[in-house]
Amino acid sequence: MEHAISLTQPHGRARLCYVPTAVGDSPAAVESFTAIASERTDAEVSVLTLFTQPSVPDVRGHLLGQDLIVVEGGSVVNLMAVWRAHGLREIMTECWDAGVVLAGGSAGSLCWHLSGPTDSFRDALDLFTDGIGLLPYSNGVHDDFAEQPRRATYRRMVADGVLPAGYATEDGVGLHYVDTTMREAVTIRPGKRAWHVRSDGNGACLEEPLTARRRS
């Protein structure tokens, strides 16, 4: 949150919109996020929910009026389906073009990329290729999650060519892009890293560790 807000250039308090579509607009998620964000003096927080109908009368106008949009994690498959139904894929692209800072974790990170592994369909990891693609890379989230073979699965998919080259993040690490260039990785957890992962063209994967800058 600190890093994302620091990237905005508001005239006063940063206008921050929280979008919890990926958790079905869970009231508990909304309450938790707004409780934390409302303590900040540098941000004016709003929430866009889409169930059972949009919570604002002009979704496009509301989102284009933000300095920062934060997308919650959850089911990236459901997120993309609901966004498509409400035209948010196109609206988010307009926000990107207008310079709104777009952020999020897990599904809220994967959605901006082209593709990556997901457990949205079942506990096992399946291929997801329906991202907005503002960032022309694959994305491996929860790269150090012990309960699922996310690290190995992501690298295998890249090596096999079913995913393009991209970036993986261990939990607590964020990727900071400027346009489509990966500027740096930042972290709130000491020792955690991001990785650039690509195929060698012969069925194997090459990975480069990216040291993440610590944010307090």
C-alpha positions as semicolon CSV with decimal commas, in nm:
position;residue;x (nm);y (nm);z (nm)
1;M;0,000;0,000;0,000
2;E;0,279;0,242;0,090
3;H;0,456;0,183;-0,238
4;A;0,144;0,198;-0,453
5;I;0,028;0,527;-0,299
6;S;0,378;0,671;-0,340
7;L;0,345;0,619;-0,717
8;T;0,040;0,843;-0,743
9;Q;0,062;1,216;-0,805
10;P;-0,256;1,355;-0,653
11;H;-0,328;1,721;-0,600
12;G;-0,439;1,636;-0,246
13;R;-0,520;1,300;-0,090
14;A;-0,478;1,007;-0,327
15;R;-0,811;0,873;-0,455
16;L;-0,795;0,498;-0,398
17;C;-1,060;0,254;-0,520
18;Y;-1,072;-0,100;-0,384
19;V;-1,219;-0,364;-0,618
20;P;-1,304;-0,696;-0,445
21;T;-1,465;-0,876;-0,742
22;A;-1,235;-1,180;-0,714
23;V;-1,379;-1,266;-0,370
24;G;-1,737;-1,210;-0,482
25;D;-1,746;-0,865;-0,317
26;S;-1,716;-1,031;0,024
27;P;-1,838;-0,791;0,294
28;A;-1,564;-0,920;0,525
29;A;-1,297;-0,833;0,267
30;V;-1,444;-0,488;0,215
31;E;-1,461;-0,425;0,589
32;S;-1,105;-0,544;0,642
33;F;-0,957;-0,335;0,362
34;T;-1,147;-0,017;0,440
35;A;-1,063;-0,045;0,810
36;I;-0,693;-0,046;0,726
37;A;-0,707;0,209;0,445
38;S;-0,932;0,451;0,637
39;E;-0,654;0,502;0,892
40;R;-0,440;0,664;0,626
41;T;-0,440;1,042;0,603
42;D;-0,300;1,044;0,249
43;A;-0,581;0,850;0,077
44;E;-0,950;0,895;0,009
45;V;-1,092;0,543;-0,014
46;S;-1,387;0,417;-0,218
47;V;-1,507;0,065;-0,298
48;L;-1,644;-0,064;-0,628
49;T;-1,860;-0,373;-0,589
50;L;-2,042;-0,538;-0,880
51;F;-2,277;-0,776;-0,694
52;T;-2,569;-0,760;-0,733
53;Q;-2,520;-0,449;-0,943
54;P;-2,243;-0,184;-0,955
55;S;-2,222;0,022;-0,638
56;V;-2,164;0,347;-0,830
57;P;-2,389;0,485;-1,107
58;D;-2,102;0,554;-1,350
59;V;-1,837;0,280;-1,324
60;R;-1,619;0,421;-1,601
61;G;-1,626;0,774;-1,465
62;H;-1,557;0,657;-1,111
63;L;-1,254;0,446;-1,205
64;L;-1,109;0,707;-1,439
65;G;-1,135;0,954;-1,152
66;Q;-0,903;0,749;-0,930
67;D;-0,530;0,785;-0,866
68;L;-0,494;0,420;-0,759
69;I;-0,703;0,106;-0,815
70;V;-0,633;-0,193;-0,590
71;V;-0,776;-0,529;-0,699
72;E;-0,830;-0,798;-0,437
73;G;-0,702;-1,154;-0,476
74;G;-0,929;-1,456;-0,507
75;S;-1,053;-1,628;-0,822
76;V;-0,892;-1,472;-1,127
77;V;-1,121;-1,674;-1,356
78;N;-1,435;-1,537;-1,192
79;L;-1,280;-1,190;-1,178
80;M;-1,222;-1,181;-1,552
81;A;-1,567;-1,322;-1,632
82;V;-1,748;-1,061;-1,421
83;W;-1,528;-0,780;-1,550
84;R;-1,604;-0,883;-1,908
85;A;-1,978;-0,878;-1,839
86;H;-1,955;-0,524;-1,700
87;G;-1,705;-0,388;-1,954
88;L;-1,430;-0,345;-1,697
89;R;-1,158;-0,497;-1,913
90;E;-1,193;-0,203;-2,151
91;I;-1,238;0,048;-1,870
92;M;-0,925;-0,073;-1,690
93;T;-0,734;-0,033;-2,017
94;E;-0,857;0,326;-2,035
95;C;-0,741;0,380;-1,677
96;W;-0,398;0,241;-1,767
97;D;-0,375;0,476;-2,066
98;A;-0,482;0,767;-1,844
99;G;-0,202;0,701;-1,594
100;V;-0,405;0,555;-1,307
101;V;-0,184;0,332;-1,091
102;L;-0,314;-0,026;-1,112
103;A;-0,226;-0,266;-0,831
104;G;-0,325;-0,585;-0,655
105;G;-0,204;-0,914;-0,516
106;S;-0,253;-1,273;-0,630
107;A;-0,550;-1,263;-0,872
108;G;-0,518;-0,884;-0,849
109;S;-0,168;-0,916;-0,994
110;L;-0,231;-1,192;-1,247
111;C;-0,523;-1,004;-1,405
112;W;-0,297;-0,732;-1,549
113;H;-0,068;-0,990;-1,716
114;L;-0,135;-1,230;-2,001
115;S;-0,142;-1,560;-1,820
116;G;-0,019;-1,786;-1,540
117;P;-0,108;-2,084;-1,324
118;T;-0,430;-2,065;-1,120
119;D;-0,623;-2,275;-0,871
120;S;-0,950;-2,101;-0,965
121;F;-1,090;-2,421;-1,116
122;R;-0,977;-2,672;-0,850
123;D;-0,705;-2,730;-0,591
124;A;-0,461;-2,838;-0,863
125;L;-0,298;-2,571;-1,076
126;D;-0,433;-2,511;-1,426
127;L;-0,340;-2,281;-1,711
128;F;-0,500;-1,935;-1,713
129;T;-0,469;-1,730;-2,033
130;D;-0,748;-1,472;-2,002
131;G;-0,562;-1,181;-1,843
132;I;-0,612;-0,827;-1,973
133;G;-0,253;-0,832;-2,100
134;L;-0,159;-0,474;-2,020
135;L;0,168;-0,637;-1,915
136;P;0,279;-0,872;-2,196
137;Y;0,419;-1,137;-1,965
138;S;0,309;-1,439;-1,769
139;N;0,285;-1,406;-1,392
140;G;0,355;-1,663;-1,121
141;V;0,208;-1,561;-0,785
142;H;0,269;-1,723;-0,443
143;D;0,598;-1,859;-0,578
144;D;0,703;-1,991;-0,237
145;F;0,363;-2,127;-0,127
146;A;0,447;-2,463;0,034
147;E;0,100;-2,619;0,007
148;Q;0,100;-2,614;-0,376
149;P;0,376;-2,676;-0,633
150;R;0,336;-2,327;-0,776
151;R;0,707;-2,264;-0,832
152;A;0,762;-2,589;-1,023
153;T;0,433;-2,565;-1,215
154;Y;0,499;-2,211;-1,336
155;R;0,848;-2,295;-1,455
156;R;0,730;-2,611;-1,627
157;M;0,459;-2,419;-1,813
158;V;0,714;-2,159;-1,927
159;A;0,964;-2,428;-2,029
160;D;0,695;-2,612;-2,226
161;G;0,601;-2,293;-2,408
162;V;0,239;-2,283;-2,290
163;L;0,325;-1,963;-2,099
164;P;0,539;-1,678;-2,230
165;A;0,833;-1,548;-2,031
166;G;0,736;-1,356;-1,721
167;Y;0,785;-1,278;-1,357
168;A;0,719;-1,476;-1,041
169;T;0,690;-1,334;-0,690
170;E;0,731;-1,487;-0,348
171;D;0,467;-1,380;-0,097
172;G;0,525;-1,028;0,030
173;V;0,693;-0,916;-0,294
174;G;0,545;-0,675;-0,546
175;L;0,645;-0,594;-0,904
176;H;0,669;-0,228;-1,004
177;Y;0,622;-0,172;-1,376
178;V;0,654;0,156;-1,561
179;D;0,456;0,114;-1,881
180;T;0,554;-0,244;-1,971
181;T;0,906;-0,230;-1,826
182;M;0,968;-0,403;-1,494
183;R;1,135;-0,126;-1,294
184;E;1,198;-0,307;-0,965
185;A;1,071;-0,557;-0,714
186;V;0,979;-0,438;-0,364
187;T;0,911;-0,641;-0,052
188;I;0,776;-0,612;0,300
189;R;0,940;-0,945;0,398
190;P;1,318;-0,971;0,439
191;G;1,492;-1,215;0,207
192;K;1,200;-1,260;-0,033
193;R;1,259;-1,230;-0,406
194;A;1,105;-1,204;-0,749
195;W;1,219;-1,407;-1,047
196;H;1,241;-1,351;-1,420
197;V;1,154;-1,682;-1,585
198;R;1,191;-1,772;-1,953
199;S;1,227;-2,078;-2,174
200;D;1,564;-2,175;-2,317
201;G;1,385;-2,291;-2,632
202;N;1,478;-2,653;-2,573
203;G;1,223;-2,759;-2,315
204;A;1,399;-2,618;-2,010
205;C;1,351;-2,300;-1,815
206;L;1,598;-2,028;-1,723
207;E;1,539;-1,819;-1,414
208;E;1,704;-1,505;-1,287
209;P;1,657;-1,401;-0,922
210;L;1,564;-1,037;-0,873
211;T;1,658;-0,887;-0,538
212;A;1,361;-0,701;-0,392
213;R;1,405;-0,364;-0,227
214;R;1,277;-0,362;0,129
215;R;0,983;-0,135;0,210
216;S;0,900;-0,075;0,575
